Every structure is written in C-alpha cells, then in structure tokens.
C-alpha cells in the first residue's frame, strides 16, 4: 500500500514545510535551489496495522538480543575452555571462543538492527529545511579586507626589503629541522634484534634457581623448570634485556603424550623447551598443570597446550609459544641446537 492509494483526507496533515519549492537560477546565483521533493508517506504512517508489525519486529530483535546475552552467560559457564569443534569452512576452533563470539555478536547486532528498524519505520522521517545566511561575505566586506591587506603589505616593506624577506623565509624553512633532529633521541633502529636471542647451537641450558647446567635426569616428569642461556649472569648490564627474550621453561612429558610431530622431534626423551614469554603482551608464564600439560599466563589467562605444540586453547594470545630445539652434548648436559625459529613474545609488524 502506498500513499497514492489512500484518500487525501486520510493522509497525515503537512506541517507547513515547503516541500517541492524550487529556486530560480540567475546571474548572481547560477545554481538554483532544487528544493525538497514531495514528502512520501510510509506505510506505517497511514496504516496502524503496518506500524504494529514494525513495532513487533523491533521488539523481536530486542528480545533476540536478550536471549543471546543469556546464551553468552550460559556458554561462558558451561562450555569447557579446552573443547574444540569443527566449523565449516573454518576448521577446528575453540568451542568456547566460537560460542562467545557468536552470542555476543548476535546480541550487539540485534540491538543495532532493532534501533535502525525503529528509526526507519516508526520515527518521523519528514525532512525540514533550515534556512541560513549566505556563507560568502558581502562585496563591501571583501573590498575592505583586500584594502587592509594591501595597506599592511605596503607598510611592512616586505617587497622592498628583500634581505629581510629572504632571510625570514630561510629561518622559517630551517627551523623545523631542529624538531626532526630530536627524533634521534628515540633510540637506534631495532634492526633484527627482535628476531634473535642469546640461544645458539651448543649453548647449555642453565637452571635459573641453581645456576647449574641441566642434565636430563634433573627434569622429572610433570615438573616445570626455568632456564637461561649459558653465560648470561644477573649482574650483566644487558641481563634484563636478554632474559626478556631468552627466558625458557622446560617440561618433561611422556613421549607417547606428545601430539605434535615437530615438538617430539625437537625434544629429548620427552623434555620440551618453550619460550616463557606469553605471546599476548609479553608476561612471564609461570603456572603449569601436570595432568593436562597446560600452562597459564597469570596476566590475562592465555592458556597453551605444551603437549600439542604449545598452541593457544584459551585467552587473547594470538599464536603458539616458540619452541627451542634441544639435545644432549657429549658430557650429558642439555644444550640448545639453535635459536628460536621465530620471534618470541607478542607479534610485531615484522613477524612473517
């Protein structure tokens, strides 16, 4: 049903606005004001049944938002944080993260869609012209401004005093360079330092607590040990900088419990070594659960599965913990077989 199908006496009364009024082009105003088009009444303006349908649709969207919010709470409480599901075409993903994202997105979308539908179908859509003065200045004001400018330029003698003019332009051009030079105090460019740590082939794994090299027998099944590279001492000037990249956590897992093939190849008799630095914002990871082989970052609860390539199973971390390939030297001590194969800690713009 359109407004043309309704008798004129049934249509809402106009409010006196000049819909459809047009201007006339002339030499002073070559762009004529086209005016507003005639107002077209919506079905909801002339049919109360249509308005009721729109009202019910808006209410339904708001109710859907409420149900989605309740589902969000239920999912947060009921779904295990380590449960995975298969979603086509994404693949295997964390069930809790998927449920929370779906329900929260539905709740927010329903509120927005309900508000938009309410505004477009039930709120007033009548356009109102608001007259305002011309933007450009009157001719007499323009003439006065130009006359004042010419008078000021003449009194400044900028045209005649070329030495003053040229040196002033030079001073204004060079002055910003002092601000550019201050950028030097931001420090040297990082280069590739973010990609490399002190770990290299042959570096012994030294226990952080005893300051002694580690043997495989020193690492018991289910224990969590923290290690540093051989040669890095706490009294060193760069200790904090280097340990922030090289801090290592060592866990011994039964080889049959290791799910990731590369993790097993890079381990020694079930002893795996991973970066201690969380890949979210760089907090040190310190909580280990023996039965599940999960480690938890205490800052924002990012959880990693050390039996499956240290992949993220919960929390805001964006990628798995980097693993350090280890072995045993001729003297029976654990040693690194190289550096981490990717940058440790949070992702940065050069990760690739």
PLY file of the C-alpha trace (Angstrom):
ply
format ascii 1.0
element vertex 352
property float x
property float y
property float z
element edge 351
property int vertex1
property int vertex2
end_header
0.00 0.00 0.00
1.36 3.48 -0.90
0.25 7.00 -0.10
-1.30 7.28 -3.58
-3.81 4.56 -2.62
-5.07 6.47 0.42
-7.67 9.25 0.17
-6.12 12.65 0.69
-8.23 13.34 3.79
-6.74 10.22 5.50
-3.16 11.30 5.00
-1.31 12.99 7.88
-1.53 16.75 7.74
1.52 18.62 6.43
3.31 20.84 8.91
3.67 23.79 6.59
7.11 22.92 5.25
7.92 23.96 1.69
8.35 20.52 0.16
8.99 20.74 -3.53
9.70 24.51 -3.52
12.39 25.41 -6.05
14.60 28.40 -6.68
15.25 30.22 -9.95
18.74 30.45 -11.44
20.07 33.90 -12.36
23.45 35.56 -12.92
24.18 36.04 -9.21
23.01 32.57 -8.27
23.66 30.19 -11.19
22.91 27.12 -9.08
19.20 27.06 -8.40
17.88 25.51 -5.20
16.07 22.35 -6.31
14.05 22.34 -3.09
12.88 19.25 -1.24
10.99 16.54 -3.11
7.35 15.99 -2.15
7.12 14.02 1.07
6.22 10.35 0.54
4.35 8.86 3.46
5.44 5.42 4.63
3.02 2.56 5.03
3.48 2.79 8.80
2.34 6.45 8.71
-1.00 5.61 7.16
-1.69 2.06 8.31
-1.69 1.30 12.05
-1.52 -2.43 11.34
1.77 -1.94 9.48
3.02 0.19 12.36
2.15 -2.60 14.79
4.05 -5.10 12.63
7.12 -2.87 12.69
6.75 -2.47 16.44
6.65 -6.25 16.88
9.70 -6.67 14.61
11.70 -4.18 16.69
10.60 -5.87 19.90
11.55 -9.27 18.47
15.08 -8.04 17.70
15.46 -6.68 21.23
14.19 -9.97 22.69
16.68 -11.85 20.46
19.43 -9.67 21.90
18.34 -10.57 25.43
18.31 -14.29 24.60
21.76 -14.03 23.01
23.09 -12.32 26.15
21.70 -15.13 28.31
23.26 -17.67 25.91
26.60 -15.84 26.24
26.49 -16.26 30.02
25.47 -19.92 29.76
28.22 -20.66 27.24
30.84 -18.97 29.40
29.86 -21.14 32.37
29.02 -24.43 30.69
31.47 -24.96 27.81
34.92 -26.31 28.77
37.68 -23.96 27.75
39.70 -26.71 26.05
36.87 -28.17 23.92
37.30 -27.94 20.15
34.65 -28.20 17.43
34.72 -28.37 13.64
33.01 -25.47 11.85
32.87 -25.48 8.05
34.75 -23.87 6.32
36.89 -22.51 9.17
38.03 -25.89 10.51
38.74 -26.89 14.09
38.36 -23.98 16.51
37.90 -23.49 20.22
34.24 -24.14 21.07
34.11 -21.58 23.89
35.60 -18.76 21.81
33.22 -19.55 18.94
30.16 -19.60 21.21
31.12 -16.39 23.00
31.80 -14.57 19.73
28.58 -15.79 18.09
26.30 -14.93 21.02
27.92 -11.57 21.77
27.84 -10.61 18.09
24.17 -11.59 17.84
23.30 -9.56 20.93
25.03 -6.42 19.63
23.72 -6.83 16.07
20.13 -7.29 17.26
20.25 -4.09 19.33
21.64 -2.15 16.38
19.22 -3.66 13.85
16.27 -3.01 16.16
17.27 0.63 16.63
17.71 1.15 12.88
14.37 -0.51 12.04
12.66 1.59 14.72
14.11 4.82 13.31
13.34 3.99 9.67
9.76 2.79 10.10
8.26 4.40 13.21
10.14 7.61 13.98
9.36 10.74 11.98
11.12 10.82 8.60
9.94 14.23 7.46
12.67 16.48 6.10
12.77 20.05 7.36
14.53 22.91 5.57
16.54 25.15 7.87
17.37 28.46 6.20
20.75 30.04 6.91
22.61 33.13 5.78
24.99 33.09 2.82
28.50 31.87 3.54
30.37 34.41 1.43
30.98 37.91 2.71
29.21 40.96 1.19
31.14 42.80 -1.53
31.90 45.78 0.75
33.49 43.48 3.35
35.61 41.79 0.68
36.79 45.16 -0.61
37.74 46.33 2.89
39.68 43.15 3.65
41.68 43.37 0.42
42.37 47.06 1.00
43.61 46.36 4.55
45.83 43.54 3.28
47.43 45.72 0.62
47.94 48.50 3.11
49.60 46.12 5.59
51.88 44.68 2.90
52.89 48.18 1.88
53.64 49.26 5.44
55.71 46.12 6.13
58.01 46.97 3.21
58.32 43.23 2.54
58.58 43.85 -1.19
61.32 46.44 -0.93
63.35 44.89 1.90
64.47 41.78 0.02
67.23 40.96 2.51
64.72 40.75 5.38
62.27 38.76 3.27
64.80 36.18 2.09
66.39 35.66 5.50
62.95 35.33 7.11
61.97 32.62 4.62
65.29 30.86 5.28
64.77 30.94 9.05
61.23 29.59 8.73
62.41 26.82 6.39
65.31 25.66 8.57
63.64 25.90 11.98
61.58 22.67 11.62
64.82 20.74 11.14
65.55 21.14 14.86
62.41 19.15 15.62
63.46 16.47 13.15
66.84 16.15 14.90
65.04 15.48 18.19
63.75 12.22 16.70
67.29 10.87 17.06
66.73 10.60 20.81
64.10 7.93 20.22
66.99 5.48 20.04
68.64 3.33 17.37
66.60 1.25 14.98
65.94 -2.26 16.30
67.20 -3.97 13.15
66.81 -7.74 13.55
67.35 -7.81 17.33
63.69 -8.71 17.90
64.17 -11.88 15.85
67.20 -13.24 17.70
68.06 -14.26 21.28
71.20 -15.46 23.05
70.32 -19.07 22.26
72.58 -20.70 19.68
73.89 -24.16 18.82
75.84 -25.63 21.75
74.54 -23.19 24.44
73.89 -25.10 27.67
70.53 -24.86 29.45
71.29 -23.39 32.90
68.82 -23.74 35.79
67.59 -20.27 36.84
67.46 -21.27 40.52
70.72 -23.23 40.96
72.71 -21.53 38.16
73.95 -25.00 37.16
73.74 -26.72 33.74
70.85 -29.15 33.45
71.05 -32.87 32.79
68.04 -34.87 31.56
67.89 -36.59 34.95
67.36 -33.18 36.60
63.99 -32.78 34.87
61.30 -35.02 36.35
58.05 -35.93 34.58
55.41 -33.35 35.44
57.87 -30.74 36.72
58.33 -27.20 35.41
61.88 -25.82 35.29
63.03 -22.36 34.19
66.31 -21.99 32.34
68.59 -19.34 30.84
71.41 -19.48 28.28
74.90 -20.36 29.42
76.98 -17.24 30.09
74.12 -14.90 30.97
74.55 -13.67 34.55
72.27 -11.46 36.64
74.99 -8.86 37.19
75.38 -8.32 33.42
74.34 -4.87 32.19
72.07 -6.33 29.50
70.64 -9.13 31.67
67.05 -7.84 31.80
67.00 -7.10 28.09
68.34 -10.51 27.11
66.39 -12.63 29.60
63.18 -10.96 28.39
63.77 -12.74 25.06
65.67 -15.86 26.11
63.74 -17.00 29.23
62.93 -20.69 28.83
60.59 -23.13 30.52
61.34 -26.86 30.43
58.78 -29.60 30.94
59.14 -33.36 30.73
56.22 -35.21 29.14
55.84 -38.87 28.35
56.75 -39.13 24.62
53.51 -41.01 23.94
51.56 -37.99 25.25
53.16 -35.55 22.79
50.69 -34.95 19.95
52.72 -32.63 17.71
55.26 -34.38 15.46
57.71 -31.48 15.28
57.55 -30.95 19.03
58.55 -34.58 19.55
61.45 -34.24 17.06
62.72 -31.09 18.79
62.56 -32.65 22.27
64.89 -35.03 24.08
63.34 -38.07 25.77
60.11 -36.12 26.27
61.88 -32.98 27.57
60.49 -29.97 25.70
61.72 -26.36 25.91
59.43 -23.43 25.14
59.71 -19.68 25.45
58.48 -18.45 28.83
57.24 -15.17 27.31
53.50 -15.06 26.60
52.60 -14.20 23.02
49.85 -11.80 24.11
51.62 -8.86 25.82
54.85 -10.48 26.97
54.08 -11.55 30.55
56.17 -14.38 32.03
54.29 -17.69 32.13
54.61 -19.48 35.46
51.59 -21.78 36.06
51.68 -25.43 34.92
49.04 -28.13 35.23
50.59 -31.62 35.18
47.60 -33.73 34.12
46.62 -31.63 31.09
50.11 -30.25 30.28
48.60 -26.78 30.09
50.49 -23.61 31.05
48.65 -20.45 32.04
49.74 -16.83 31.76
48.71 -15.10 35.03
48.19 -11.70 33.40
45.28 -12.36 31.02
44.73 -16.13 31.37
46.06 -17.16 27.96
46.40 -20.95 28.09
48.79 -23.08 25.98
48.90 -26.86 25.49
52.56 -27.97 25.83
51.71 -31.46 24.59
50.40 -30.10 21.27
52.93 -27.59 20.00
52.06 -25.05 22.76
49.05 -23.96 20.73
46.60 -21.47 22.24
43.49 -23.12 23.66
42.07 -20.16 25.59
42.60 -16.46 26.05
43.70 -13.47 23.94
47.13 -14.76 22.85
47.40 -14.79 19.07
49.82 -17.65 18.39
51.63 -20.58 19.96
54.74 -20.31 22.12
58.01 -20.68 20.13
59.85 -23.95 20.81
63.63 -24.30 21.24
65.21 -27.39 19.72
67.35 -29.15 22.32
69.65 -32.16 22.64
72.39 -33.55 24.88
76.15 -32.91 24.46
78.99 -35.35 24.98
79.11 -34.55 28.71
75.43 -35.38 29.20
74.15 -31.80 29.59
71.11 -30.39 27.84
72.06 -27.92 25.11
70.32 -25.80 22.50
70.61 -26.87 18.86
69.99 -23.36 17.58
67.93 -20.25 18.23
64.12 -19.99 18.23
62.82 -20.26 14.68
60.50 -17.28 15.17
60.41 -14.08 17.29
59.44 -14.65 20.91
56.77 -12.70 22.78
53.94 -10.67 21.25
53.57 -10.45 17.47
55.06 -7.35 15.86
54.99 -5.76 12.44
57.92 -7.79 11.10
56.57 -11.21 12.03
56.48 -13.31 8.94
0 1
1 2
2 3
3 4
4 5
5 6
6 7
7 8
8 9
9 10
10 11
11 12
12 13
13 14
14 15
15 16
16 17
17 18
18 19
19 20
20 21
21 22
22 23
23 24
24 25
25 26
26 27
27 28
28 29
29 30
30 31
31 32
32 33
33 34
34 35
35 36
36 37
37 38
38 39
39 40
40 41
41 42
42 43
43 44
44 45
45 46
46 47
47 48
48 49
49 50
50 51
51 52
52 53
53 54
54 55
55 56
56 57
57 58
58 59
59 60
60 61
61 62
62 63
63 64
64 65
65 66
66 67
67 68
68 69
69 70
70 71
71 72
72 73
73 74
74 75
75 76
76 77
77 78
78 79
79 80
80 81
81 82
82 83
83 84
84 85
85 86
86 87
87 88
88 89
89 90
90 91
91 92
92 93
93 94
94 95
95 96
96 97
97 98
98 99
99 100
100 101
101 102
102 103
103 104
104 105
105 106
106 107
107 108
108 109
109 110
110 111
111 112
112 113
113 114
114 115
115 116
116 117
117 118
118 119
119 120
120 121
121 122
122 123
123 124
124 125
125 126
126 127
127 128
128 129
129 130
130 131
131 132
132 133
133 134
134 135
135 136
136 137
137 138
138 139
139 140
140 141
141 142
142 143
143 144
144 145
145 146
146 147
147 148
148 149
149 150
150 151
151 152
152 153
153 154
154 155
155 156
156 157
157 158
158 159
159 160
160 161
161 162
162 163
163 164
164 165
165 166
166 167
167 168
168 169
169 170
170 171
171 172
172 173
173 174
174 175
175 176
176 177
177 178
178 179
179 180
180 181
181 182
182 183
183 184
184 185
185 186
186 187
187 188
188 189
189 190
190 191
191 192
192 193
193 194
194 195
195 196
196 197
197 198
198 199
199 200
200 201
201 202
202 203
203 204
204 205
205 206
206 207
207 208
208 209
209 210
210 211
211 212
212 213
213 214
214 215
215 216
216 217
217 218
218 219
219 220
220 221
221 222
222 223
223 224
224 225
225 226
226 227
227 228
228 229
229 230
230 231
231 232
232 233
233 234
234 235
235 236
236 237
237 238
238 239
239 240
240 241
241 242
242 243
243 244
244 245
245 246
246 247
247 248
248 249
249 250
250 251
251 252
252 253
253 254
254 255
255 256
256 257
257 258
258 259
259 260
260 261
261 262
262 263
263 264
264 265
265 266
266 267
267 268
268 269
269 270
270 271
271 272
272 273
273 274
274 275
275 276
276 277
277 278
278 279
279 280
280 281
281 282
282 283
283 284
284 285
285 286
286 287
287 288
288 289
289 290
290 291
291 292
292 293
293 294
294 295
295 296
296 297
297 298
298 299
299 300
300 301
301 302
302 303
303 304
304 305
305 306
306 307
307 308
308 309
309 310
310 311
311 312
312 313
313 314
314 315
315 316
316 317
317 318
318 319
319 320
320 321
321 322
322 323
323 324
324 325
325 326
326 327
327 328
328 329
329 330
330 331
331 332
332 333
333 334
334 335
335 336
336 337
337 338
338 339
339 340
340 341
341 342
342 343
343 344
344 345
345 346
346 347
347 348
348 349
349 350
350 351
